[in-house]
Amino acid sequence: MDYKIVTSSNSHTLTENIKLLIGEGWEPIGSHQVVVTHSQNRFRGNQQMDTLHQTEYSQTLIKRN
């Protein structure tokens, strides 16, 4: 058996990559994972306005021989 982990910075691209791999015989295992890789607080003067988050989406796939 072969294993592959597919990653992307957004869910749409991850889904498209998984669809292509399923067409090549790969099968998803379990659910996808989402991890916050970076957070940045934005301020105006001393007041925090918002926080920007960068995420990484991943999915493990298996190909049975």
N, C-alpha and C positions, 0 to 999 in steps of 0.2 A: 504494500500500500504506500502511496505517496501522499504527503500532506503539503498544503500550501496556505499561507496566510496572506490575504489580500487587504491592502490598506488604502485609504483615501481621506482627503480633507473634508469631503462632504458626502452625504448619504446618496445623492443622485449618481455620482460617479461610481461609488461602491456598488450600487445596484446594477448599473450597466456592465461593470467588469464581471460581476458574479453571473449575470445572464450569459455573457460570452463564454465563461468557463464551464457553466452547466452544459452548454452546447458542445463542449469538447469532452464531456464525460465526467466532470468534477461534481461532487455533491457537497452542499453546505453541511457543516456539523454544528449543532447547537445554534445559539442566537448570535447576532452581531454584538460588538462591543463598541462603546464610545468613551473616549478618554479626553479630558481637558489637558492639552499640552502646554498652554500658556494663558495667563490672565493678565490684563493690563487695566488698572484703574485710571480713569480720565477725570481730571479736575479742572474747575474754573475758579481760579484763586485758591481759597482754602476749602471749597465745597466740592465734594465728589459728585460728578455728573452721571457717570455710568461705568460699566466694566465691559471690556471686550474680551471674549474668550475664543481661543483657537482650539479646535477639536480634531481628533483623528478617529476615524471609523475603521473597524476591522472585522473580518469574517474568516473563520478557518474552513477550509475545504479539504476533501479527501477524494482520491481517485483509486478505485479498487482495480488491481491487476487481473 
